[in-house]
Amino acid sequence: MASSTPLLKDELDIVIPTIRNLDFLEQWRPFFQPYHLIIVQDGDPSKVINVPQGFDYELYNRNDINRILGPKASCISFKDSACRCFGYMVSKKKYIFTIDDDCFVAKDPSGKEINALEQHIKNILSPSTPFFFNTLYDPFRQGADFVRGYPFSLREGVPTAVSHGLWLNIPDYDAPTQLVKPLERNTRYVDAVMTIPKGTLFPMCGMNLCFNRELIGPVMYFGLMGDGQPIGRYDDMWAGWCTKVICDHLGLGVKTGLPYIWHSKASNPFVNLKKEYKGIYWQEELIPFFQSATLTKECTTPQQCYIELAKQVKAKLGKVDEYFSKLADAMVTWIEAWDEINSTDSSTAAVANGAKK
């Protein structure tokens, strides 16, 4: 990819949730500068967030979210990075790349800086193979192909909806694992991309993630987390479980592996444990729920699939805890807000008026 012709620069937005100045963008400047950024400011809306010169961006704080969505703003989490999904909603682009502000440019084993966005774009523009596993991992990668015994009828693959990247340095661990392995660092660079098979769930991490907004944007809802909620740090995983079930139903693919970013800051395991502890119990019931969830053939759009899944969440997980009934209602509100923002010229104008540049 020549630096003078950035790939998909008019078709991709970069969404960043933050509570601090975005100095980290300086390191990403060679890769991100051609793109439009959507910054979702969490926490105190009166705090001024500084963005380095030369970036094209719009910034939304809580006041903007409340004004643009009105009562439906209740579905956007507060004091949690789950607020990033508001950026997905107001984007007008086909693709979204989202990254955390404690993530920096990683280097491959040869010492070369990794253009994470370029690799995500390669992943998202090439097909996935969820119905039959290729032992050479991604057959669409240069220098690879389908191995002997791979059915020819499946070699076209399906559209890729999600590209899930990984991290060097600080692993994405839960609090109990952080506590028992406080010094562990990920130094393994595995040069591979693979399609996650149909019927297999995975723990999605939102700090280095790209997806096709047109294919599955409405289901990339990061739930109700943070302030006023009994749980945190499950926002991206909730979105990942819902998205994978719906991708499987709609015949779409999810890839994981390259690219790597450098995750620089380990969060406090004791703080994390307080946020996660209910989730650690609940996930033992959540996973079987998602493993057995099925959608009717009448569900042909992401919105229809998500509303149907919300009904099942309320019916089945509502018995686990009343929080899930509340979450199911928020899932419906999210779809209503998504459709409202993405269907009328007047809402487009309202969103534009909220952006600060």
C-alpha positions in Angstrom: 0.0 0.0 0.0 1.7 3.2 -1.1 1.6 5.9 1.5 0.4 8.4 -1.1 -2.8 6.4 -1.7 -4.2 5.3 1.7 -6.5 2.4 1.3 -10.2 3.0 1.9 -9.5 6.5 3.3 -13.0 7.6 2.2 -14.7 4.4 3.3 -13.4 3.9 6.8 -13.7 5.8 10.1 -11.4 5.3 13.2 -13.4 5.3 16.4 -11.5 6.1 19.7 -13.1 6.2 23.2 -11.1 8.3 25.6 -10.9 10.3 28.9 -7.5 11.9 28.2 -5.5 13.8 25.7 -4.8 11.8 22.5 -1.0 12.1 22.5 -0.8 8.4 21.5 -1.9 9.5 18.0 1.5 11.0 17.3 3.0 7.5 17.0 0.1 6.4 14.7 0.3 9.6 12.5 1.9 7.9 9.5 -0.9 5.4 9.4 -3.9 7.3 10.7 -3.6 10.8 9.4 -5.4 10.2 6.0 -8.4 8.9 7.9 -11.4 10.5 9.6 -11.5 10.0 13.4 -14.6 9.8 15.6 -13.6 10.5 19.2 -16.1 9.6 21.9 -15.2 11.4 25.1 -16.1 9.5 28.3 -16.6 10.9 31.7 -16.8 14.6 32.5 -18.0 16.5 29.4 -16.5 19.8 30.6 -13.0 18.4 30.4 -11.1 19.6 27.3 -9.5 16.7 25.3 -6.5 17.8 23.2 -6.0 16.1 19.8 -2.7 16.5 18.0 -2.6 19.0 15.1 -3.3 17.7 11.6 -5.9 15.0 12.2 -9.4 15.2 10.7 -11.8 14.4 13.5 -15.1 14.9 15.2 -15.5 14.7 19.0 -18.6 13.8 21.0 -19.0 14.1 24.7 -21.8 13.0 27.0 -23.7 16.2 26.4 -23.7 15.6 22.6 -24.8 12.0 23.1 -27.7 13.1 25.3 -28.7 15.9 22.8 -28.5 13.7 19.7 -30.2 10.6 21.1 -32.5 12.2 23.7 -34.1 9.6 25.9 -32.5 6.8 23.9 -29.1 8.0 25.2 -29.8 5.6 28.1 -28.5 2.8 25.9 -25.0 4.3 25.7 -22.8 3.4 28.7 -21.2 6.1 30.8 -17.8 5.9 32.4 -16.8 2.9 30.4 -15.1 2.4 27.0 -18.4 0.8 25.8 -19.4 4.4 25.0 -17.3 3.9 21.8 -20.3 2.2 20.1 -21.9 5.7 19.8 -19.2 6.4 17.2 -20.2 3.3 15.2 -23.8 4.7 15.2 -23.0 8.2 13.9 -20.4 7.1 11.3 -21.4 7.3 7.7 -18.7 5.0 6.4 -18.7 1.4 5.3 -15.9 0.2 7.6 -15.0 1.0 11.2 -11.6 0.5 12.9 -11.6 1.0 16.7 -8.5 1.3 19.0 -7.9 2.2 22.6 -5.7 5.1 23.6 -3.2 2.9 25.4 -2.3 1.0 22.2 0.7 1.9 20.2 2.5 0.7 17.0 4.0 -2.7 17.4 7.0 -4.1 15.6 7.2 -7.4 13.8 10.1 -9.8 14.5 12.2 -8.1 11.9 11.8 -4.8 13.7 9.5 -3.2 11.1 6.6 -1.1 12.4 3.3 -2.8 11.8 0.6 -0.9 10.0 -2.3 -2.5 11.8 -4.9 -0.7 9.8 -3.5 -1.9 6.5 -3.6 -5.5 7.7 -7.2 -5.1 9.0 -8.2 -3.8 5.6 -6.6 -6.9 3.9 -8.5 -9.1 6.3 -11.9 -7.4 5.8 -11.6 -7.2 2.0 -10.8 -10.9 1.6 -13.3 -13.7 2.1 -13.7 -15.9 5.2 -14.0 -19.7 5.4 -16.3 -20.5 8.4 -17.7 -23.7 7.1 -14.5 -25.8 6.7 -11.2 -25.2 8.4 -8.1 -24.6 6.2 -5.0 -26.0 7.9 -2.9 -23.3 6.2 -5.1 -20.7 8.0 -6.1 -17.9 5.7 -6.1 -19.3 2.1 -6.6 -15.9 0.6 -3.3 -14.6 1.9 -0.4 -14.1 -0.5 1.6 -17.3 -0.6 -1.2 -19.5 0.8 -4.0 -21.5 -0.7 -6.6 -24.2 0.0 -5.0 -27.5 1.0 -5.7 -30.9 -0.6 -9.2 -32.2 0.5 -10.8 -28.7 0.8 -14.2 -28.8 -0.9 -14.1 -26.8 -4.1 -17.7 -25.8 -3.5 -16.6 -23.8 -0.4 -13.5 -22.2 -1.8 -15.2 -18.9 -2.8 -15.7 -18.2 0.9 -18.1 -15.7 2.4 -17.9 -11.9 3.1 -15.8 -11.0 6.1 -17.7 -9.0 8.7 -15.1 -8.7 11.5 -11.3 -8.6 11.7 -10.1 -9.1 15.3 -6.5 -8.1 15.9 -4.2 -9.1 18.8 -1.7 -7.5 21.1 1.9 -7.7 22.1 3.2 -6.8 25.6 0.2 -6.6 28.0 -2.2 -9.6 27.4 -5.9 -9.1 27.5 -6.5 -11.1 30.7 -9.3 -11.1 33.3 -8.6 -9.9 36.8 -8.0 -13.4 38.4 -5.4 -14.2 35.7 -3.8 -10.8 36.1 -3.5 -11.4 39.8 -1.7 -14.7 39.4 0.4 -13.6 36.5 1.2 -9.9 37.2 4.5 -9.9 35.2 3.4 -12.0 32.2 3.9 -10.3 28.9 3.0 -11.5 25.4 6.1 -11.7 23.3 4.8 -14.3 20.8 4.2 -12.9 17.3 2.2 -15.6 15.4 2.2 -14.7 11.8 -1.2 -16.0 11.0 -4.8 -15.1 10.3 -7.7 -17.6 10.6 -11.4 -17.7 10.2 -13.2 -18.6 13.4 -15.4 -21.6 12.5 -19.2 -21.5 12.4 -20.7 -22.4 15.7 -17.6 -21.4 17.7 -17.7 -18.4 20.0 -14.7 -16.3 20.9 -13.8 -13.5 23.5 -13.8 -10.4 21.3 -11.5 -7.6 22.4 -12.4 -4.1 21.3 -9.0 -2.5 21.6 -7.8 -3.5 18.0 -10.9 -4.3 16.0 -12.2 -3.7 12.5 -15.6 -4.5 11.1 -17.9 -4.0 8.1 -20.4 -1.5 9.4 -22.8 -2.1 6.5 -22.9 -5.9 7.1 -23.1 -6.0 10.9 -22.8 -2.4 12.3 -26.2 -2.5 14.1 -25.2 -5.6 16.2 -21.9 -4.1 17.4 -23.6 -2.8 20.5 -21.2 -2.8 23.5 -24.0 -3.2 26.1 -24.8 -1.5 29.3 -21.6 -1.2 31.4 -19.8 1.1 33.8 -21.5 3.8 35.8 -24.8 2.6 37.3 -24.4 -1.0 36.0 -23.5 -4.1 38.0 -20.7 -5.1 35.6 -17.9 -3.7 33.5 -15.2 -5.0 31.1 -17.7 -7.4 29.3 -18.8 -4.8 26.7 -16.7 -6.0 23.8 -17.2 -9.7 24.7 -21.0 -9.2 24.8 -20.9 -7.5 21.4 -18.6 -10.4 20.1 -20.9 -13.2 21.3 -24.0 -11.5 19.7 -22.1 -10.6 16.5 -20.8 -14.2 16.1 -24.2 -15.8 16.5 -25.6 -13.4 14.0 -22.7 -13.7 11.6 -23.2 -17.5 11.7 -26.9 -17.1 11.0 -26.3 -14.6 8.1 -23.4 -16.6 6.6 -20.7 -14.0 7.3 -17.1 -14.5 8.5 -15.0 -13.5 11.4 -11.2 -13.5 11.2 -8.7 -13.3 14.1 -4.9 -13.1 14.3 -2.8 -10.4 12.6 -2.5 -7.4 13.1 -0.7 -6.9 16.4 -0.7 -3.6 18.3 1.5 -2.8 21.4 -0.7 -2.7 24.4 1.2 -0.5 26.9 -0.8 -0.2 30.1 -2.0 -2.9 32.4 -5.2 -2.0 34.2 -5.4 -2.5 38.0 -6.5 -6.1 38.7 -8.3 -5.2 41.9 -10.3 -2.5 40.2 -11.0 -5.0 37.3 -12.1 -7.7 39.8 -14.7 -5.4 41.2 -16.0 -4.7 37.7 -15.8 -8.3 36.5 -16.8 -10.5 39.4 -20.5 -10.9 38.5 -19.5 -11.5 34.9 -17.2 -14.3 35.9 -20.1 -16.1 37.5 -22.6 -15.1 34.8 -20.4 -16.1 31.8 -20.9 -19.7 32.8 -24.5 -19.3 31.9 -24.0 -16.8 29.1 -21.8 -19.0 27.0 -24.2 -22.0 26.9 -27.0 -19.5 26.0 -25.1 -18.1 23.0 -23.9 -21.6 22.0 -27.5 -22.8 21.7 -29.1 -19.6 20.4 -30.7 -19.9 17.0 -32.5 -17.4 14.9 -35.5 -17.9 12.5 -35.1 -17.8 8.8 -37.4 -14.7 8.8 -34.4 -12.8 10.4 -32.6 -11.6 7.3 -31.2 -8.2 8.4 -28.8 -7.4 11.3 -31.5 -5.4 13.0 -34.1 -8.3 12.8 -31.5 -10.7 14.1 -30.6 -8.4 17.0 -34.2 -7.8 18.0 -34.9 -11.5 18.0 -31.7 -12.1 20.1 -32.8 -9.4 22.5 -36.1 -11.3 23.1 -34.2 -14.5 23.9 -31.9 -12.6 26.2 -34.9 -11.3 28.1 -36.7 -14.7 28.2 -33.7 -16.8 29.2 -31.0 -14.6 30.8 -33.6 -12.4 32.5 -34.0 -15.4 34.9 -30.2 -15.3 35.7 -30.4 -11.6 36.8 -32.8 -8.7 36.3 -29.8 -6.8 34.7 -30.2 -8.9 31.5 -33.9 -7.8 31.2 -32.6 -4.2 31.4 -29.9 -5.1 28.9 -32.4 -6.7 26.5 -34.5 -3.4 26.6 -31.3 -1.4 25.9 -30.5 -3.7 22.9 -33.9 -2.8 21.4 -33.4 0.9 22.2 -30.0 0.8 20.5 -31.5 -0.6 17.3 -34.2 2.1 17.4 -31.6 4.8 17.9 -29.4 3.3 15.1 -32.3 3.3 12.6 -33.3 6.8 13.6 -29.7 8.2 13.2 -29.1 6.3 10.0 -32.3 7.0 8.2 -33.2 10.7 8.2 -31.5 13.8 6.9 -32.6 15.7 10.0 -30.7 13.4 12.3 -27.6 13.6 10.1 -27.8 17.4 10.6 -28.2 17.0 14.4 -25.2 14.7 14.5 -23.1 17.1 12.4 -24.0 20.0 14.7 -22.6 18.0 17.7 -19.2 17.5 16.2 -16.3 19.6 17.3 -13.3 19.9 15.1 
